[in-house]
Amino acid sequence: MALPKTGSGLPSVGTASYNGVTFDEVTRSKVVGKPEPDAAGRAVKFVKWTISITGKIYVKPQNGASITTDSVIQSYRTLLTAPGKALQYSSKGFGTLDVNLPNGDVLDVAWGPFVEHFSFTPIAGNLAALVEWRVSVSIPECDGSEYKNKVMAYTWSVDYEIDGNGLTTITTEGELEIPLSLRGLPVMKLQDNADAYRELINFPAPLSFKRETQKYSLSKDRSKLAFTIVDRQLVAAFPPGVTNMELRHRFSNAKPRMFVMWNNTISGSVTVAPDQPKETAWNAFLQVATKRLLWATKVTNPFGEQVLTGWQVIGTRLEVDENLFGLDTRFTLSYDIGGVPLKYILYASGMWQPVGTDWATWQQSMQDVNDPRGIAQVAFINSKDTIVDLCSDAKDMQPPDAGASSYQPSDSAPSPPTPYGPDPQNPTATDLFFGPTPGSTPKSYPAYGGNYNIGGGGGPFAYPPPTTSYLEYRLVINTVQTNHLVVQKPLKNAITVVPPAQSPMNLNQIISGNVVDSATIQTTVPDILQRMCAPTAKVILQGQATRLGYPIAIPRLQLFQGQAVYEAYANNTGNQIIGDSNGIPIYAVGWYIVYNLLRPIAPAVPATANPENLIDSNSFNSPGATQ
């Protein structure tokens, strides 16, 4: 279809057509190009060519009847304003510019061609007109150009933010752009979209960094995918499968003025990846907690002193708090370390020691979490998008749809921890925590870096050495001496009673506070004391004790102040099991024993030993002392 000829008789030169409309004969054309750079200004995405065509048209009478331009231009208005149609401009000295032809290879890469201008100026009424028309087309100008199914531009910037601790947060922002064309779209459906290339943005987080957030924004024309990726530097690697872990370890002396028994608490939250079983949080917590607990059972020490033979560790509290509709679980583990002098507690507690995680293992476990499509694997689907305008059929319009997901949540129940590991030399944290083998012989576990007393009840909660097994020991020696004195009252005696000056019934006297209490009883002859016999002396030995793993021997006096003692009365409780620590019994006993002495008691009473505090009389012994 061609615009009506002017009838000049001049031959046509080249071809200029759009959407089936051919511009003939005496038309003037002009081509202007503008290279379009990418967002970084370092490359050219395409060249935007603008073709301007100007020509005069008129219609001749046919069969004696006049024909106006109305009927001709009416149909051309639709054809010459539609976007994305076939454009031919060739043999006019500019080379070939054929775009969006039905069987052609060259496609407009920016949804064009776009008609930018169409003007109509009547001449001689409605029999002739001046037509000005302008169209723009965007194509790459290079050898081997490709026009579809390829990235057209990929640019990004990076921001480094360093906090007051010297830790870095890296923010990467960028944009990926692809070519898109309207040619051949079935019922205005999309053939490609920039989100389909999201995997090309899959660069790993630097080692020791956590991928904090990923944001991807698909443009309305579907040709651009903007992204923002934030990587935050961590202090320590998390256990595998864990996306966040906030644990704190604290300890304090169990009793005031006593620096041998220490309360420890490891508490905090563990958040697991959505594709991990929730019991992964428990395994991760055990890995960290066991690493700390084992420091108290290590056989060797960095001090070079042969005094550390594995202190007692007794669990006192375990609390698990699960977020039923979330990914986090909170844990609290409290335990006591006993028999540890003050100078060793920082070592025995494991404070500031590594927790046994490594960056490579953790980062490997985060591959699915850090995937550019996340755990849900949501992707934009071309068939869900429809290009809608007033000329299209509204029944083809689709509601907004974010895309499709291939994520299948798991509702499987967790499996219980196994009591024994397959490799006793490289046990898991669960194996060590609950105890891989019975016995109390120190064993070497290379994966945990040392030899440990982890027999008996298992794990860190094992049978301690006898010297550090006492949880409580209270021993008191009381002396009782009866002097057998008798008070005699002389009969010849005058007694004077002076009443008080202040009456409890007188409010004014009570409030004033100025009255001195003068109530006295006076006698003229004092009483007489008479000693009937020699003094009777007794010693009372009383106390109580609790001990981890071993029965308690009730102490007995052998001598007191160098003289023999004779047991007169005893009220003792036998060894009772009042609890256990992971299968290790806790014994308790109490005693009350009365002894008679043959001679009076000297003023000084000797100090007693206390195995809980490793005190022997008035001296402090090392924990390596024998029982």
BELGITA-V614643 format. One record per residue. N is the residue number from 1. RES is the residue in one letter. SS is DSSP state (A for helix, B for strand, O for the rest). Layout:
N:RES:SS
N:RES:SS
This chain:
1:M:O
2:A:B
3:L:O
4:P:O
5:K:O
6:T:O
7:G:O
8:S:O
9:G:O
10:L:O
11:P:O
12:S:O
13:V:O
14:G:O
15:T:B
16:A:B
17:S:B
18:Y:B
19:N:O
20:G:O
21:V:B
22:T:B
23:F:O
24:D:O
25:E:O
26:V:O
27:T:B
28:R:B
29:S:B
30:K:B
31:V:B
32:V:B
33:G:B
34:K:B
35:P:B
36:E:B
37:P:B
38:D:O
39:A:O
40:A:O
41:G:O
42:R:O
43:A:O
44:V:B
45:K:B
46:F:B
47:V:B
48:K:B
49:W:B
50:T:B
51:I:B
52:S:B
53:I:B
54:T:B
55:G:B
56:K:B
57:I:B
58:Y:B
59:V:O
60:K:O
61:P:O
62:Q:B
63:N:O
64:G:O
65:A:B
66:S:O
67:I:O
68:T:O
69:T:O
70:D:A
71:S:A
72:V:A
73:I:A
74:Q:A
75:S:A
76:Y:A
77:R:A
78:T:A
79:L:A
80:L:O
81:T:O
82:A:O
83:P:O
84:G:O
85:K:O
86:A:O
87:L:B
88:Q:B
89:Y:B
90:S:B
91:S:O
92:K:O
93:G:O
94:F:O
95:G:O
96:T:O
97:L:O
98:D:O
99:V:B
100:N:O
101:L:O
102:P:O
103:N:O
104:G:O
105:D:O
106:V:O
107:L:O
108:D:O
109:V:O
110:A:B
111:W:O
112:G:O
113:P:O
114:F:B
115:V:B
116:E:B
117:H:B
118:F:B
119:S:B
120:F:B
121:T:B
122:P:B
123:I:B
124:A:O
125:G:O
126:N:O
127:L:O
128:A:B
129:A:B
130:L:B
131:V:B
132:E:B
133:W:B
134:R:B
135:V:B
136:S:B
137:V:B
138:S:B
139:I:B
140:P:O
141:E:O
142:C:O
143:D:O
144:G:O
145:S:O
146:E:O
147:Y:O
148:K:O
149:N:O
150:K:O
151:V:B
152:M:B
153:A:B
154:Y:B
155:T:B
156:W:B
157:S:B
158:V:B
159:D:B
160:Y:B
161:E:B
162:I:B
163:D:O
164:G:O
165:N:O
166:G:O
167:L:O
168:T:B
169:T:B
170:I:B
171:T:B
172:T:B
173:E:B
174:G:B
175:E:B
176:L:B
177:E:B
178:I:B
179:P:O
180:L:B
181:S:O
182:L:O
183:R:O
184:G:O
185:L:O
186:P:A
187:V:A
188:M:A
189:K:B
190:L:O
191:Q:O
192:D:O
193:N:O
194:A:A
195:D:A
196:A:A
197:Y:A
198:R:A
199:E:A
200:L:A
201:I:A
202:N:O
203:F:O
204:P:O
205:A:O
206:P:O
207:L:O
208:S:O
209:F:B
210:K:B
211:R:B
212:E:B
213:T:B
214:Q:B
215:K:B
216:Y:B
217:S:B
218:L:B
219:S:O
220:K:O
221:D:O
222:R:O
223:S:O
224:K:B
225:L:B
226:A:B
227:F:B
228:T:B
229:I:B
230:V:B
231:D:B
232:R:B
233:Q:B
234:L:O
235:V:O
236:A:O
237:A:O
238:F:O
239:P:O
240:P:O
241:G:O
242:V:B
243:T:B
244:N:B
245:M:B
246:E:B
247:L:B
248:R:B
249:H:B
250:R:B
251:F:B
252:S:B
253:N:B
254:A:B
255:K:B
256:P:O
257:R:O
258:M:B
259:F:B
260:V:B
261:M:B
262:W:B
263:N:B
264:N:B
265:T:B
266:I:B
267:S:B
268:G:B
269:S:B
270:V:B
271:T:B
272:V:B
273:A:O
274:P:O
275:D:O
276:Q:O
277:P:O
278:K:O
279:E:O
280:T:A
281:A:A
282:W:A
283:N:A
284:A:A
285:F:A
286:L:A
287:Q:A
288:V:A
289:A:A
290:T:A
291:K:A
292:R:A
293:L:A
294:L:A
295:W:A
296:A:A
297:T:A
298:K:B
299:V:O
300:T:O
301:N:O
302:P:O
303:F:O
304:G:O
305:E:O
306:Q:O
307:V:O
308:L:O
309:T:O
310:G:O
311:W:O
312:Q:B
313:V:B
314:I:B
315:G:B
316:T:B
317:R:B
318:L:B
319:E:B
320:V:B
321:D:B
322:E:B
323:N:O
324:L:O
325:F:O
326:G:O
327:L:O
328:D:B
329:T:B
330:R:B
331:F:B
332:T:B
333:L:B
334:S:B
335:Y:B
336:D:B
337:I:B
338:G:B
339:G:O
340:V:O
341:P:O
342:L:A
343:K:A
344:Y:A
345:I:A
346:L:A
347:Y:A
348:A:A
349:S:O
350:G:O
351:M:O
352:W:O
353:Q:O
354:P:O
355:V:O
356:G:O
357:T:O
358:D:O
359:W:A
360:A:A
361:T:A
362:W:A
363:Q:A
364:Q:A
365:S:A
366:M:O
367:Q:A
368:D:A
369:V:A
370:N:A
371:D:O
372:P:O
373:R:O
374:G:O
375:I:O
376:A:O
377:Q:O
378:V:O
379:A:B
380:F:O
381:I:O
382:N:A
383:S:A
384:K:A
385:D:O
386:T:B
387:I:O
388:V:O
389:D:O
390:L:O
391:C:O
392:S:O
393:D:O
394:A:A
395:K:A
396:D:A
397:M:O
398:Q:O
399:P:O
400:P:O
401:D:O
402:A:O
403:G:O
404:A:B
405:S:O
406:S:O
407:Y:O
408:Q:O
409:P:O
410:S:O
411:D:O
412:S:O
413:A:O
414:P:O
415:S:O
416:P:O
417:P:O
418:T:O
419:P:O
420:Y:O
421:G:O
422:P:O
423:D:O
424:P:O
425:Q:O
426:N:O
427:P:O
428:T:O
429:A:A
430:T:A
431:D:A
432:L:A
433:F:A
434:F:A
435:G:O
436:P:O
437:T:O
438:P:O
439:G:O
440:S:O
441:T:O
442:P:O
443:K:B
444:S:B
445:Y:B
446:P:A
447:A:A
448:Y:A
449:G:O
450:G:B
451:N:B
452:Y:B
453:N:O
454:I:O
455:G:O
456:G:O
457:G:O
458:G:O
459:G:O
460:P:O
461:F:O
462:A:O
463:Y:O
464:P:O
465:P:O
466:P:A
467:T:A
468:T:A
469:S:O
470:Y:B
471:L:B
472:E:B
473:Y:B
474:R:B
475:L:B
476:V:B
477:I:B
478:N:B
479:T:B
480:V:B
481:Q:B
482:T:B
483:N:O
484:H:O
485:L:B
486:V:B
487:V:B
488:Q:B
489:K:O
490:P:O
491:L:O
492:K:O
493:N:O
494:A:O
495:I:B
496:T:B
497:V:B
498:V:B
499:P:O
500:P:O
501:A:O
502:Q:O
503:S:O
504:P:O
505:M:O
506:N:O
507:L:A
508:N:A
509:Q:A
510:I:A
511:I:A
512:S:A
513:G:O
514:N:O
515:V:O
516:V:O
517:D:O
518:S:O
519:A:O
520:T:B
521:I:B
522:Q:B
523:T:B
524:T:O
525:V:O
526:P:O
527:D:O
528:I:B
529:L:B
530:Q:B
531:R:B
532:M:O
533:C:O
534:A:O
535:P:O
536:T:B
537:A:B
538:K:B
539:V:B
540:I:B
541:L:B
542:Q:B
543:G:B
544:Q:B
545:A:B
546:T:B
547:R:B
548:L:B
549:G:O
550:Y:O
551:P:O
552:I:O
553:A:O
554:I:O
555:P:O
556:R:O
557:L:O
558:Q:O
559:L:B
560:F:B
561:Q:O
562:G:O
563:Q:B
564:A:B
565:V:B
566:Y:B
567:E:B
568:A:B
569:Y:B
570:A:B
571:N:O
572:N:O
573:T:B
574:G:B
575:N:B
576:Q:B
577:I:B
578:I:B
579:G:B
580:D:B
581:S:B
582:N:O
583:G:O
584:I:B
585:P:B
586:I:B
587:Y:B
588:A:B
589:V:B
590:G:B
591:W:B
592:Y:B
593:I:B
594:V:B
595:Y:B
596:N:B
597:L:B
598:L:O
599:R:O
600:P:O
601:I:O
602:A:O
603:P:O
604:A:O
605:V:O
606:P:O
607:A:O
608:T:O
609:A:O
610:N:B
611:P:O
612:E:O
613:N:O
614:L:O
615:I:B
616:D:B
617:S:O
618:N:O
619:S:B
620:F:B
621:N:O
622:S:O
623:P:O
624:G:O
625:A:O
626:T:O
627:Q:O
